[in-house]
Amino acid sequence: MIPPMDSHSPDAERLLTPSEVAKMFRVVPKTVTRWAQAGKISSIRTLGGHRRFREDEVRRLLKEGFGSPEEFGPVDESKAS
């Protein structure tokens, strides 16, 4: 039997909620969920079905410039409302 993971142990992997990730990227939580659905950022599901994101991956993506406006190309002003 595998012992339960102690979330307070130094070896425990820190998981972030979509809201926490959204604050780091300065986007809304729904955008983070869309990135996960599109496979742009990996997520895991809790037993209750909620998404969680690995902090180390999120920080790596931030360093690499993921989510920057340049990544998504120019804005089409004709579609702006």
PyMOL Python script that loads the backbone (N, CA, C, O; Angstrom):
from pymol import cmd

cmd.read_pdbstr("""\
ATOM      1  N   MET A   1       0.846  -1.186   0.000  1.00  0.00           N
ATOM      2  CA  MET A   1       0.000   0.000   0.000  1.00  0.00           C
ATOM      3  C   MET A   1       0.888   1.246   0.000  1.00  0.00           C
ATOM      4  O   MET A   1       1.879   1.307   0.728  1.00  0.00           O
ATOM      5  N   ILE A   2       0.534   2.220  -0.807  1.00  0.00           N
ATOM      6  CA  ILE A   2       1.289   3.465  -0.904  1.00  0.00           C
ATOM      7  C   ILE A   2       0.798   4.420   0.185  1.00  0.00           C
ATOM      8  O   ILE A   2      -0.403   4.664   0.301  1.00  0.00           O
ATOM      9  N   PRO A   3       1.727   4.961   0.985  1.00  0.00           N
ATOM     10  CA  PRO A   3       1.287   5.893   2.029  1.00  0.00           C
ATOM     11  C   PRO A   3       0.792   7.196   1.415  1.00  0.00           C
ATOM     12  O   PRO A   3       1.268   7.599   0.353  1.00  0.00           O
ATOM     13  N   PRO A   4      -0.156   7.858   2.070  1.00  0.00           N
ATOM     14  CA  PRO A   4      -0.654   9.124   1.530  1.00  0.00           C
ATOM     15  C   PRO A   4       0.457  10.165   1.507  1.00  0.00           C
ATOM     16  O   PRO A   4       1.324  10.184   2.379  1.00  0.00           O
ATOM     17  N   MET A   5       0.420  11.018   0.512  1.00  0.00           N
ATOM     18  CA  MET A   5       1.435  12.044   0.371  1.00  0.00           C
ATOM     19  C   MET A   5       1.147  13.186   1.335  1.00  0.00           C
ATOM     20  O   MET A   5       0.046  13.737   1.338  1.00  0.00           O
ATOM     21  N   ASP A   6       2.120  13.537   2.143  1.00  0.00           N
ATOM     22  CA  ASP A   6       1.973  14.635   3.089  1.00  0.00           C
ATOM     23  C   ASP A   6       2.220  15.939   2.350  1.00  0.00           C
ATOM     24  O   ASP A   6       3.330  16.186   1.878  1.00  0.00           O
ATOM     25  N   SER A   7       1.203  16.768   2.248  1.00  0.00           N
ATOM     26  CA  SER A   7       1.340  18.002   1.479  1.00  0.00           C
ATOM     27  C   SER A   7       2.283  19.000   2.141  1.00  0.00           C
ATOM     28  O   SER A   7       2.656  20.000   1.527  1.00  0.00           O
ATOM     29  N   HIS A   8       2.671  18.738   3.385  1.00  0.00           N
ATOM     30  CA  HIS A   8       3.573  19.647   4.081  1.00  0.00           C
ATOM     31  C   HIS A   8       5.015  19.174   4.039  1.00  0.00           C
ATOM     32  O   HIS A   8       5.904  19.862   4.540  1.00  0.00           O
ATOM     33  N   SER A   9       5.259  18.021   3.455  1.00  0.00           N
ATOM     34  CA  SER A   9       6.632  17.528   3.389  1.00  0.00           C
ATOM     35  C   SER A   9       7.410  18.340   2.357  1.00  0.00           C
ATOM     36  O   SER A   9       6.836  18.822   1.380  1.00  0.00           O
ATOM     37  N   PRO A  10       8.726  18.492   2.577  1.00  0.00           N
ATOM     38  CA  PRO A  10       9.521  19.284   1.628  1.00  0.00           C
ATOM     39  C   PRO A  10       9.582  18.669   0.233  1.00  0.00           C
ATOM     40  O   PRO A  10       9.843  19.376  -0.740  1.00  0.00           O
ATOM     41  N   ASP A  11       9.345  17.366   0.123  1.00  0.00           N
ATOM     42  CA  ASP A  11       9.393  16.692  -1.168  1.00  0.00           C
ATOM     43  C   ASP A  11       8.067  16.769  -1.923  1.00  0.00           C
ATOM     44  O   ASP A  11       7.999  16.400  -3.095  1.00  0.00           O
ATOM     45  N   ALA A  12       7.012  17.248  -1.256  1.00  0.00           N
ATOM     46  CA  ALA A  12       5.695  17.303  -1.893  1.00  0.00           C
ATOM     47  C   ALA A  12       5.706  18.326  -3.026  1.00  0.00           C
ATOM     48  O   ALA A  12       6.233  19.430  -2.891  1.00  0.00           O
ATOM     49  N   GLU A  13       5.118  17.930  -4.127  1.00  0.00           N
ATOM     50  CA  GLU A  13       5.033  18.816  -5.287  1.00  0.00           C
ATOM     51  C   GLU A  13       3.916  19.829  -5.049  1.00  0.00           C
ATOM     52  O   GLU A  13       2.793  19.449  -4.717  1.00  0.00           O
ATOM     53  N   ARG A  14       4.215  21.092  -5.216  1.00  0.00           N
ATOM     54  CA  ARG A  14       3.202  22.131  -5.001  1.00  0.00           C
ATOM     55  C   ARG A  14       2.320  22.217  -6.233  1.00  0.00           C
ATOM     56  O   ARG A  14       2.800  22.324  -7.361  1.00  0.00           O
ATOM     57  N   LEU A  15       1.014  22.168  -5.989  1.00  0.00           N
ATOM     58  CA  LEU A  15       0.031  22.263  -7.063  1.00  0.00           C
ATOM     59  C   LEU A  15      -0.728  23.573  -6.928  1.00  0.00           C
ATOM     60  O   LEU A  15      -1.042  24.019  -5.824  1.00  0.00           O
ATOM     61  N   LEU A  16      -1.014  24.179  -8.068  1.00  0.00           N
ATOM     62  CA  LEU A  16      -1.702  25.466  -8.103  1.00  0.00           C
ATOM     63  C   LEU A  16      -3.090  25.328  -8.705  1.00  0.00           C
ATOM     64  O   LEU A  16      -3.319  24.484  -9.571  1.00  0.00           O
ATOM     65  N   THR A  17      -4.006  26.151  -8.247  1.00  0.00           N
ATOM     66  CA  THR A  17      -5.356  26.186  -8.806  1.00  0.00           C
ATOM     67  C   THR A  17      -5.338  27.018 -10.092  1.00  0.00           C
ATOM     68  O   THR A  17      -4.392  27.768 -10.331  1.00  0.00           O
ATOM     69  N   PRO A  18      -6.371  26.888 -10.911  1.00  0.00           N
ATOM     70  CA  PRO A  18      -6.450  27.737 -12.104  1.00  0.00           C
ATOM     71  C   PRO A  18      -6.402  29.232 -11.761  1.00  0.00           C
ATOM     72  O   PRO A  18      -5.810  30.015 -12.504  1.00  0.00           O
ATOM     73  N   SER A  19      -7.008  29.628 -10.662  1.00  0.00           N
ATOM     74  CA  SER A  19      -6.984  31.040 -10.261  1.00  0.00           C
ATOM     75  C   SER A  19      -5.579  31.504  -9.917  1.00  0.00           C
ATOM     76  O   SER A  19      -5.188  32.615 -10.274  1.00  0.00           O
ATOM     77  N   GLU A  20      -4.817  30.666  -9.231  1.00  0.00           N
ATOM     78  CA  GLU A  20      -3.441  31.025  -8.882  1.00  0.00           C
ATOM     79  C   GLU A  20      -2.580  31.165 -10.140  1.00  0.00           C
ATOM     80  O   GLU A  20      -1.781  32.093 -10.259  1.00  0.00           O
ATOM     81  N   VAL A  21      -2.756  30.230 -11.071  1.00  0.00           N
ATOM     82  CA  VAL A  21      -2.002  30.289 -12.328  1.00  0.00           C
ATOM     83  C   VAL A  21      -2.411  31.534 -13.119  1.00  0.00           C
ATOM     84  O   VAL A  21      -1.562  32.222 -13.686  1.00  0.00           O
ATOM     85  N   ALA A  22      -3.700  31.814 -13.151  1.00  0.00           N
ATOM     86  CA  ALA A  22      -4.204  32.980 -13.884  1.00  0.00           C
ATOM     87  C   ALA A  22      -3.581  34.273 -13.361  1.00  0.00           C
ATOM     88  O   ALA A  22      -3.219  35.148 -14.147  1.00  0.00           O
ATOM     89  N   LYS A  23      -3.456  34.398 -12.054  1.00  0.00           N
ATOM     90  CA  LYS A  23      -2.841  35.599 -11.477  1.00  0.00           C
ATOM     91  C   LYS A  23      -1.390  35.733 -11.924  1.00  0.00           C
ATOM     92  O   LYS A  23      -0.921  36.838 -12.197  1.00  0.00           O
ATOM     93  N   MET A  24      -0.685  34.617 -11.997  1.00  0.00           N
ATOM     94  CA  MET A  24       0.728  34.652 -12.394  1.00  0.00           C
ATOM     95  C   MET A  24       0.890  35.102 -13.846  1.00  0.00           C
ATOM     96  O   MET A  24       1.842  35.810 -14.175  1.00  0.00           O
ATOM     97  N   PHE A  25      -0.041  34.691 -14.715  1.00  0.00           N
ATOM     98  CA  PHE A  25       0.025  35.042 -16.138  1.00  0.00           C
ATOM     99  C   PHE A  25      -0.765  36.308 -16.475  1.00  0.00           C
ATOM    100  O   PHE A  25      -0.717  36.802 -17.602  1.00  0.00           O
ATOM    101  N   ARG A  26      -1.491  36.824 -15.484  1.00  0.00           N
ATOM    102  CA  ARG A  26      -2.339  38.005 -15.673  1.00  0.00           C
ATOM    103  C   ARG A  26      -3.411  37.769 -16.734  1.00  0.00           C
ATOM    104  O   ARG A  26      -3.611  38.567 -17.649  1.00  0.00           O
ATOM    105  N   VAL A  27      -4.085  36.642 -16.568  1.00  0.00           N
ATOM    106  CA  VAL A  27      -5.217  36.282 -17.426  1.00  0.00           C
ATOM    107  C   VAL A  27      -6.356  35.830 -16.520  1.00  0.00           C
ATOM    108  O   VAL A  27      -6.183  35.738 -15.305  1.00  0.00           O
ATOM    109  N   VAL A  28      -7.507  35.550 -17.097  1.00  0.00           N
ATOM    110  CA  VAL A  28      -8.627  35.030 -16.312  1.00  0.00           C
ATOM    111  C   VAL A  28      -8.484  33.513 -16.181  1.00  0.00           C
ATOM    112  O   VAL A  28      -7.870  32.880 -17.040  1.00  0.00           O
ATOM    113  N   PRO A  29      -9.039  32.921 -15.121  1.00  0.00           N
ATOM    114  CA  PRO A  29      -8.920  31.472 -14.927  1.00  0.00           C
ATOM    115  C   PRO A  29      -9.419  30.640 -16.113  1.00  0.00           C
ATOM    116  O   PRO A  29      -8.869  29.573 -16.386  1.00  0.00           O
ATOM    117  N   LYS A  30     -10.441  31.107 -16.813  1.00  0.00           N
ATOM    118  CA  LYS A  30     -10.971  30.366 -17.968  1.00  0.00           C
ATOM    119  C   LYS A  30      -9.899  30.207 -19.046  1.00  0.00           C
ATOM    120  O   LYS A  30      -9.867  29.189 -19.737  1.00  0.00           O
ATOM    121  N   THR A  31      -9.027  31.194 -19.197  1.00  0.00           N
ATOM    122  CA  THR A  31      -7.940  31.102 -20.175  1.00  0.00           C
ATOM    123  C   THR A  31      -6.998  29.963 -19.809  1.00  0.00           C
ATOM    124  O   THR A  31      -6.557  29.214 -20.682  1.00  0.00           O
ATOM    125  N   VAL A  32      -6.692  29.831 -18.535  1.00  0.00           N
ATOM    126  CA  VAL A  32      -5.813  28.749 -18.071  1.00  0.00           C
ATOM    127  C   VAL A  32      -6.461  27.398 -18.364  1.00  0.00           C
ATOM    128  O   VAL A  32      -5.787  26.466 -18.802  1.00  0.00           O
ATOM    129  N   THR A  33      -7.757  27.294 -18.126  1.00  0.00           N
ATOM    130  CA  THR A  33      -8.481  26.055 -18.421  1.00  0.00           C
ATOM    131  C   THR A  33      -8.436  25.749 -19.916  1.00  0.00           C
ATOM    132  O   THR A  33      -8.265  24.593 -20.303  1.00  0.00           O
ATOM    133  N   ARG A  34      -8.584  26.756 -20.746  1.00  0.00           N
ATOM    134  CA  ARG A  34      -8.513  26.556 -22.210  1.00  0.00           C
ATOM    135  C   ARG A  34      -7.125  26.089 -22.625  1.00  0.00           C
ATOM    136  O   ARG A  34      -6.998  25.215 -23.482  1.00  0.00           O
ATOM    137  N   TRP A  35      -6.074  26.667 -22.022  1.00  0.00           N
ATOM    138  CA  TRP A  35      -4.707  26.229 -22.328  1.00  0.00           C
ATOM    139  C   TRP A  35      -4.549  24.751 -21.999  1.00  0.00           C
ATOM    140  O   TRP A  35      -3.935  24.000 -22.757  1.00  0.00           O
ATOM    141  N   ALA A  36      -5.108  24.335 -20.860  1.00  0.00           N
ATOM    142  CA  ALA A  36      -5.005  22.930 -20.456  1.00  0.00           C
ATOM    143  C   ALA A  36      -5.768  22.037 -21.433  1.00  0.00           C
ATOM    144  O   ALA A  36      -5.277  20.975 -21.816  1.00  0.00           O
ATOM    145  N   GLN A  37      -6.958  22.459 -21.834  1.00  0.00           N
ATOM    146  CA  GLN A  37      -7.752  21.678 -22.784  1.00  0.00           C
ATOM    147  C   GLN A  37      -7.051  21.558 -24.127  1.00  0.00           C
ATOM    148  O   GLN A  37      -7.190  20.546 -24.814  1.00  0.00           O
ATOM    149  N   ALA A  38      -6.297  22.584 -24.505  1.00  0.00           N
ATOM    150  CA  ALA A  38      -5.577  22.588 -25.784  1.00  0.00           C
ATOM    151  C   ALA A  38      -4.220  21.895 -25.686  1.00  0.00           C
ATOM    152  O   ALA A  38      -3.523  21.748 -26.691  1.00  0.00           O
ATOM    153  N   GLY A  39      -3.845  21.472 -24.485  1.00  0.00           N
ATOM    154  CA  GLY A  39      -2.568  20.786 -24.309  1.00  0.00           C
ATOM    155  C   GLY A  39      -1.370  21.721 -24.232  1.00  0.00           C
ATOM    156  O   GLY A  39      -0.231  21.271 -24.353  1.00  0.00           O
ATOM    157  N   LYS A  40      -1.606  23.004 -24.035  1.00  0.00           N
ATOM    158  CA  LYS A  40      -0.502  23.971 -23.958  1.00  0.00           C
ATOM    159  C   LYS A  40       0.164  23.969 -22.588  1.00  0.00           C
ATOM    160  O   LYS A  40       1.321  24.367 -22.453  1.00  0.00           O
ATOM    161  N   ILE A  41      -0.564  23.521 -21.577  1.00  0.00           N
ATOM    162  CA  ILE A  41      -0.042  23.396 -20.223  1.00  0.00           C
ATOM    163  C   ILE A  41      -0.656  22.132 -19.631  1.00  0.00           C
ATOM    164  O   ILE A  41      -1.851  21.883 -19.787  1.00  0.00           O
ATOM    165  N   SER A  42       0.158  21.344 -18.957  1.00  0.00           N
ATOM    166  CA  SER A  42      -0.373  20.090 -18.424  1.00  0.00           C
ATOM    167  C   SER A  42      -1.049  20.334 -17.079  1.00  0.00           C
ATOM    168  O   SER A  42      -0.668  21.225 -16.320  1.00  0.00           O
ATOM    169  N   SER A  43      -2.047  19.530 -16.814  1.00  0.00           N
ATOM    170  CA  SER A  43      -2.757  19.629 -15.542  1.00  0.00           C
ATOM    171  C   SER A  43      -3.067  18.231 -15.047  1.00  0.00           C
ATOM    172  O   SER A  43      -3.040  17.258 -15.800  1.00  0.00           O
ATOM    173  N   ILE A  44      -3.359  18.160 -13.776  1.00  0.00           N
ATOM    174  CA  ILE A  44      -3.836  16.907 -13.206  1.00  0.00           C
ATOM    175  C   ILE A  44      -5.211  17.195 -12.616  1.00  0.00           C
ATOM    176  O   ILE A  44      -5.574  18.349 -12.390  1.00  0.00           O
ATOM    177  N   ARG A  45      -5.955  16.149 -12.376  1.00  0.00           N
ATOM    178  CA  ARG A  45      -7.294  16.304 -11.804  1.00  0.00           C
ATOM    179  C   ARG A  45      -7.299  15.779 -10.375  1.00  0.00           C
ATOM    180  O   ARG A  45      -6.703  14.743 -10.081  1.00  0.00           O
ATOM    181  N   THR A  46      -7.970  16.498  -9.502  1.00  0.00           N
ATOM    182  CA  THR A  46      -8.149  16.025  -8.135  1.00  0.00           C
ATOM    183  C   THR A  46      -9.214  14.933  -8.153  1.00  0.00           C
ATOM    184  O   THR A  46      -9.853  14.693  -9.177  1.00  0.00           O
ATOM    185  N   LEU A  47      -9.397  14.280  -7.021  1.00  0.00           N
ATOM    186  CA  LEU A  47     -10.445  13.261  -6.944  1.00  0.00           C
ATOM    187  C   LEU A  47     -11.821  13.867  -7.215  1.00  0.00           C
ATOM    188  O   LEU A  47     -12.725  13.176  -7.685  1.00  0.00           O
ATOM    189  N   GLY A  48     -11.977  15.145  -6.921  1.00  0.00           N
ATOM    190  CA  GLY A  48     -13.239  15.838  -7.171  1.00  0.00           C
ATOM    191  C   GLY A  48     -13.376  16.366  -8.589  1.00  0.00           C
ATOM    192  O   GLY A  48     -14.396  16.966  -8.930  1.00  0.00           O
ATOM    193  N   GLY A  49     -12.350  16.149  -9.428  1.00  0.00           N
ATOM    194  CA  GLY A  49     -12.414  16.559 -10.822  1.00  0.00           C
ATOM    195  C   GLY A  49     -11.884  17.956 -11.120  1.00  0.00           C
ATOM    196  O   GLY A  49     -11.992  18.433 -12.249  1.00  0.00           O
ATOM    197  N   HIS A  50     -11.315  18.609 -10.118  1.00  0.00           N
ATOM    198  CA  HIS A  50     -10.787  19.960 -10.323  1.00  0.00           C
ATOM    199  C   HIS A  50      -9.373  19.909 -10.887  1.00  0.00           C
ATOM    200  O   HIS A  50      -8.598  19.010 -10.558  1.00  0.00           O
ATOM    201  N   ARG A  51      -9.042  20.873 -11.734  1.00  0.00           N
ATOM    202  CA  ARG A  51      -7.700  20.934 -12.327  1.00  0.00           C
ATOM    203  C   ARG A  51      -6.707  21.537 -11.344  1.00  0.00           C
ATOM    204  O   ARG A  51      -7.021  22.455 -10.586  1.00  0.00           O
ATOM    205  N   ARG A  52      -5.495  20.987 -11.386  1.00  0.00           N
ATOM    206  CA  ARG A  52      -4.373  21.546 -10.642  1.00  0.00           C
ATOM    207  C   ARG A  52      -3.165  21.544 -11.560  1.00  0.00           C
ATOM    208  O   ARG A  52      -3.034  20.691 -12.438  1.00  0.00           O
ATOM    209  N   PHE A  53      -2.285  22.510 -11.346  1.00  0.00           N
ATOM    210  CA  PHE A  53      -1.122  22.700 -12.203  1.00  0.00           C
ATOM    211  C   PHE A  53       0.144  22.639 -11.364  1.00  0.00           C
ATOM    212  O   PHE A  53       0.188  23.173 -10.256  1.00  0.00           O
ATOM    213  N   ARG A  54       1.172  21.989 -11.895  1.00  0.00           N
ATOM    214  CA  ARG A  54       2.440  21.861 -11.177  1.00  0.00           C
ATOM    215  C   ARG A  54       3.162  23.210 -11.174  1.00  0.00           C
ATOM    216  O   ARG A  54       3.399  23.807 -12.224  1.00  0.00           O
ATOM    217  N   GLU A  55       3.501  23.670  -9.985  1.00  0.00           N
ATOM    218  CA  GLU A  55       4.137  24.981  -9.851  1.00  0.00           C
ATOM    219  C   GLU A  55       5.442  25.068 -10.628  1.00  0.00           C
ATOM    220  O   GLU A  55       5.727  26.097 -11.241  1.00  0.00           O
ATOM    221  N   ASP A  56       6.240  24.000 -10.610  1.00  0.00           N
ATOM    222  CA  ASP A  56       7.527  24.059 -11.319  1.00  0.00           C
ATOM    223  C   ASP A  56       7.326  24.242 -12.822  1.00  0.00           C
ATOM    224  O   ASP A  56       8.091  24.964 -13.460  1.00  0.00           O
ATOM    225  N   GLU A  57       6.306  23.597 -13.396  1.00  0.00           N
ATOM    226  CA  GLU A  57       6.030  23.767 -14.824  1.00  0.00           C
ATOM    227  C   GLU A  57       5.521  25.175 -15.121  1.00  0.00           C
ATOM    228  O   GLU A  57       5.916  25.781 -16.117  1.00  0.00           O
ATOM    229  N   VAL A  58       4.652  25.691 -14.267  1.00  0.00           N
ATOM    230  CA  VAL A  58       4.107  27.033 -14.462  1.00  0.00           C
ATOM    231  C   VAL A  58       5.235  28.062 -14.437  1.00  0.00           C
ATOM    232  O   VAL A  58       5.282  28.954 -15.284  1.00  0.00           O
ATOM    233  N   ARG A  59       6.131  27.940 -13.481  1.00  0.00           N
ATOM    234  CA  ARG A  59       7.255  28.894 -13.381  1.00  0.00           C
ATOM    235  C   ARG A  59       8.186  28.784 -14.592  1.00  0.00           C
ATOM    236  O   ARG A  59       8.702  29.789 -15.080  1.00  0.00           O
ATOM    237  N   ARG A  60       8.393  27.560 -15.069  1.00  0.00           N
ATOM    238  CA  ARG A  60       9.225  27.363 -16.262  1.00  0.00           C
ATOM    239  C   ARG A  60       8.583  28.041 -17.470  1.00  0.00           C
ATOM    240  O   ARG A  60       9.266  28.719 -18.238  1.00  0.00           O
ATOM    241  N   LEU A  61       7.277  27.859 -17.640  1.00  0.00           N
ATOM    242  CA  LEU A  61       6.568  28.479 -18.761  1.00  0.00           C
ATOM    243  C   LEU A  61       6.620  30.006 -18.678  1.00  0.00           C
ATOM    244  O   LEU A  61       6.754  30.683 -19.698  1.00  0.00           O
ATOM    245  N   LEU A  62       6.515  30.538 -17.475  1.00  0.00           N
ATOM    246  CA  LEU A  62       6.621  31.990 -17.306  1.00  0.00           C
ATOM    247  C   LEU A  62       7.991  32.485 -17.749  1.00  0.00           C
ATOM    248  O   LEU A  62       8.093  33.500 -18.438  1.00  0.00           O
ATOM    249  N   LYS A  63       9.037  31.776 -17.358  1.00  0.00           N
ATOM    250  CA  LYS A  63      10.405  32.155 -17.746  1.00  0.00           C
ATOM    251  C   LYS A  63      10.584  32.109 -19.257  1.00  0.00           C
ATOM    252  O   LYS A  63      11.310  32.924 -19.827  1.00  0.00           O
ATOM    253  N   GLU A  64       9.917  31.149 -19.907  1.00  0.00           N
ATOM    254  CA  GLU A  64      10.037  30.982 -21.356  1.00  0.00           C
ATOM    255  C   GLU A  64       9.166  31.975 -22.128  1.00  0.00           C
ATOM    256  O   GLU A  64       9.227  32.022 -23.357  1.00  0.00           O
ATOM    257  N   GLY A  65       8.363  32.761 -21.426  1.00  0.00           N
ATOM    258  CA  GLY A  65       7.523  33.750 -22.095  1.00  0.00           C
ATOM    259  C   GLY A  65       6.188  33.216 -22.572  1.00  0.00           C
ATOM    260  O   GLY A  65       5.509  33.873 -23.360  1.00  0.00           O
ATOM    261  N   PHE A  66       5.793  32.022 -22.105  1.00  0.00           N
ATOM    262  CA  PHE A  66       4.500  31.460 -22.501  1.00  0.00           C
ATOM    263  C   PHE A  66       3.384  32.406 -22.074  1.00  0.00           C
ATOM    264  O   PHE A  66       3.423  32.980 -20.985  1.00  0.00           O
ATOM    265  N   GLY A  67       2.402  32.558 -22.934  1.00  0.00           N
ATOM    266  CA  GLY A  67       1.250  33.394 -22.624  1.00  0.00           C
ATOM    267  C   GLY A  67       1.448  34.857 -22.950  1.00  0.00           C
ATOM    268  O   GLY A  67       0.556  35.675 -22.721  1.00  0.00           O
ATOM    269  N   SER A  68       2.619  35.196 -23.487  1.00  0.00           N
ATOM    270  CA  SER A  68       2.862  36.591 -23.855  1.00  0.00           C
ATOM    271  C   SER A  68       2.073  36.921 -25.117  1.00  0.00           C
ATOM    272  O   SER A  68       1.808  36.033 -25.927  1.00  0.00           O
ATOM    273  N   PRO A  69       1.699  38.169 -25.292  1.00  0.00           N
ATOM    274  CA  PRO A  69       0.923  38.541 -26.488  1.00  0.00           C
ATOM    275  C   PRO A  69       1.615  38.165 -27.797  1.00  0.00           C
ATOM    276  O   PRO A  69       0.948  37.827 -28.775  1.00  0.00           O
ATOM    277  N   GLU A  70       2.951  38.221 -27.822  1.00  0.00           N
ATOM    278  CA  GLU A  70       3.692  37.892 -29.039  1.00  0.00           C
ATOM    279  C   GLU A  70       3.471  36.439 -29.466  1.00  0.00           C
ATOM    280  O   GLU A  70       3.497  36.123 -30.656  1.00  0.00           O
ATOM    281  N   GLU A  71       3.256  35.566 -28.492  1.00  0.00           N
ATOM    282  CA  GLU A  71       3.073  34.147 -28.797  1.00  0.00           C
ATOM    283  C   GLU A  71       1.825  33.904 -29.641  1.00  0.00           C
ATOM    284  O   GLU A  71       1.795  32.979 -30.454  1.00  0.00           O
ATOM    285  N   PHE A  72       0.810  34.719 -29.455  1.00  0.00           N
ATOM    286  CA  PHE A  72      -0.459  34.490 -30.124  1.00  0.00           C
ATOM    287  C   PHE A  72      -0.621  35.295 -31.402  1.00  0.00           C
ATOM    288  O   PHE A  72      -1.662  35.217 -32.054  1.00  0.00           O
ATOM    289  N   GLY A  73       0.387  36.063 -31.766  1.00  0.00           N
ATOM    290  CA  GLY A  73       0.352  36.798 -33.021  1.00  0.00           C
ATOM    291  C   GLY A  73      -0.354  38.129 -32.897  1.00  0.00           C
ATOM    292  O   GLY A  73      -0.789  38.517 -31.813  1.00  0.00           O
ATOM    293  N   PRO A  74      -0.467  38.830 -34.022  1.00  0.00           N
ATOM    294  CA  PRO A  74      -1.082  40.159 -34.003  1.00  0.00           C
ATOM    295  C   PRO A  74      -2.578  40.078 -33.727  1.00  0.00           C
ATOM    296  O   PRO A  74      -3.241  39.094 -34.054  1.00  0.00           O
ATOM    297  N   VAL A  75      -3.081  41.129 -33.123  1.00  0.00           N
ATOM    298  CA  VAL A  75      -4.507  41.214 -32.820  1.00  0.00           C
ATOM    299  C   VAL A  75      -5.235  41.708 -34.059  1.00  0.00           C
ATOM    300  O   VAL A  75      -4.816  42.681 -34.686  1.00  0.00           O
ATOM    301  N   ASP A  76      -6.327  41.036 -34.410  1.00  0.00           N
ATOM    302  CA  ASP A  76      -7.162  41.459 -35.535  1.00  0.00           C
ATOM    303  C   ASP A  76      -8.140  42.504 -35.007  1.00  0.00           C
ATOM    304  O   ASP A  76      -9.139  42.159 -34.375  1.00  0.00           O
ATOM    305  N   GLU A  77      -7.855  43.773 -35.263  1.00  0.00           N
ATOM    306  CA  GLU A  77      -8.667  44.878 -34.746  1.00  0.00           C
ATOM    307  C   GLU A  77     -10.105  44.834 -35.255  1.00  0.00           C
ATOM    308  O   GLU A  77     -11.001  45.358 -34.593  1.00  0.00           O
ATOM    309  N   SER A  78     -10.346  44.224 -36.412  1.00  0.00           N
ATOM    310  CA  SER A  78     -11.705  44.180 -36.957  1.00  0.00           C
ATOM    311  C   SER A  78     -12.615  43.289 -36.122  1.00  0.00           C
ATOM    312  O   SER A  78     -13.838  43.419 -36.186  1.00  0.00           O
ATOM    313  N   LYS A  79     -12.022  42.374 -35.331  1.00  0.00           N
ATOM    314  CA  LYS A  79     -12.827  41.479 -34.498  1.00  0.00           C
ATOM    315  C   LYS A  79     -12.994  42.012 -33.085  1.00  0.00           C
ATOM    316  O   LYS A  79     -13.759  41.453 -32.299  1.00  0.00           O
ATOM    317  N   ALA A  80     -12.289  43.083 -32.756  1.00  0.00           N
ATOM    318  CA  ALA A  80     -12.407  43.665 -31.418  1.00  0.00           C
ATOM    319  C   ALA A  80     -13.754  44.361 -31.297  1.00  0.00           C
ATOM    320  O   ALA A  80     -14.221  45.014 -32.230  1.00  0.00           O
ATOM    321  N   SER A  81     -14.366  44.208 -30.131  1.00  0.00           N
ATOM    322  CA  SER A  81     -15.675  44.855 -29.948  1.00  0.00           C
ATOM    323  C   SER A  81     -15.591  46.042 -29.046  1.00  0.00           C
ATOM    324  O   SER A  81     -16.602  46.696 -28.790  1.00  0.00           O
TER     325      SER A  81
END
""", "prot")
cmd.dss("prot")
cmd.show_as("cartoon", "prot")
cmd.util.cbc("prot")
cmd.orient("prot")
